[in-house]
Amino acid sequence: MSVAFTREEDSEAAAADLPDRPVSTQPNLVTSEGLARLETALEAARAAYSAAQAGEGVSADRTAMARATRDLRYYGARRASAQLTQTPADATAVAFGSTVTFEREDGRTQRFRIVGEDEADPAAGSVSYVSPLAQALLGKAIGDTALVAGAEVEITAID
């Protein structure tokens, strides 16, 4: 057998042996939007799994099947453990689901929503409730200060 065939098979086998996506040990708190995203991702994983099975046999594309199986396990576990958490009606203190605006010492103003781990996207203005930023802000009220990344910030609004 040619070495080229052996290496191709070895690389395909390695690609098909994808590690599981890590599942956080923290409670899986989610907003209503986060729960909807998890359900959408779970449906997409189910569809990808079905498509991989319907292909020319599982051995035709072991990588696609491995990816679909991994994602199905991950999103299934995350959906099963999701705890829908409502944002408090009164915005007197920063809480899960709150959008908090704060001013940095250099005059910059930033605004983030505190959400679940799977829905966090700092570039889009949302951070996980277990992030250091959220941990520094949770429980604070307008006018309170917090230490964020070694600098003091003042909370100016909570929505």
N, C-alpha and C positions, 0 to 999 in steps of 0.2 A: 504494500500500500504506500502511496506517495505521502511524503511528509506534509505536503500542502493540504491534502484532504484531512489529515489528522489535526492539523492546526485549526482548520476551519471548523471542524466538529468540536474541538476543544473550546474555541472562542464562542461558538453558539451555545454550548453547554454552560459556560461561565456566564454568558449574558442571560440565560434562562434561569439562573440561580440567583435571582435578585433578593437582597435582604428585605425583611419587612420594614415598613415605615414605622419609625418609633412612635409609640402611643404614650402621651404624657401621663404621669401619675397624679396630676392635679385634677380636681373635680372638673368635669367637662361642661362648664357653664356656657350657655349660648343665648344670644338675643333671638328674637323671632326671625330676623333676617338671616342670622347664622344657622338656625335650624333649617330654614328653607334651602340655604346653600348646601348644607350637609345632605339633605334629601336629594337635591339635584345631582350632587357628586356621586351619591350611592346609586342612583338610577343610571348615571353614565357608566359607572363601574360595572353594573349588571349588564348593560348593553354591550360594553367592550368584552366582557366575559363570554356572552352569548355569541358575539361575532367571532371571537377567537375559536370557540368550539365549533362553529358552523363552517369554518374555513376548511381547507383541504386536509383536515386531520390536525390534531394537536401538534404533531411532530413537524408540520409544515412551517410553523412559526412559533417556536417554543418561547421566544422572547415576548411576543404579544400575549401569549397565554400566561406567562409568569407575571407580567406587568398587570394584566387584568385581574388575576387571582390575588396578587398583593394588594391592589387598590380596593378590591371587593372586601377583603379581610379588614383593611384599615377603616374604610368608610362605614362598613357594617358595625364595627366596634365603636366608632365615634358616634354614630347615630343611636346605637343602643344605650350608650352611656350619657347622652346629651341631657342636660338639665336646663329646661327653658327658664330663664330668669328675667323677670320684668324690671324695667327701669323704675325706680321710685317716682311717684307722682310729684312729690315736692323736691325741688332742686336745691335743698339747703346744704347738702354735703355731697362730695364726689362719691359716686357709687358705680357699681357695674352697670353699664349701659349709658352712663352719663357722658356728655360731651363737655369737656373742660377746656377753658381758655386760660392761659397763663402768660405772664410777661417775664422775660429773662432780664438779668441785671444789665445786659447790653442794649436793652430797649426792644429786642425782637419779641413779637407776640406769636404764640403757637397755640394750636387748637387740635385736640385729639379726642376721639371717642374711645371709651374703655369697653372692650368686647372680649369674646371667647378666643381661645388660642387658634382655632382653625379659621376664624374670620379676620384675624389681625392683619393689617396691611399698613405699616407706618407711612409709606409713600402716599397712600390714599387717605391718611388722617385717622387711622384706627390702630390701637395698641392692645395687646393682650393684657388681661387683668393680672397676670402673673409677672409681667415685665417690671423691671426696676422703676421705670417712669410711672406706671400705674400704681405700683406699691407705694411710691412716695406721695402720690396725690390722693389715694383713697381715704375717705373720711374727713378730708379738709373742706373748709367752707370758703366762700368768697372773702378775700382779704387775708386769708392765711398764707403762710409761706411754707415752702417745702424745699428740700435739698435734692436737686436733680443733676446728675452727672457732675457732682462736686460744686455746683453753683446754685445759689438761691433763686427761686422763682416765686412770684406772687400770683395767686389765683384771682382772676378778674371776672370770670363768668362760669356758670354751670348751667347746662341745658339738659 
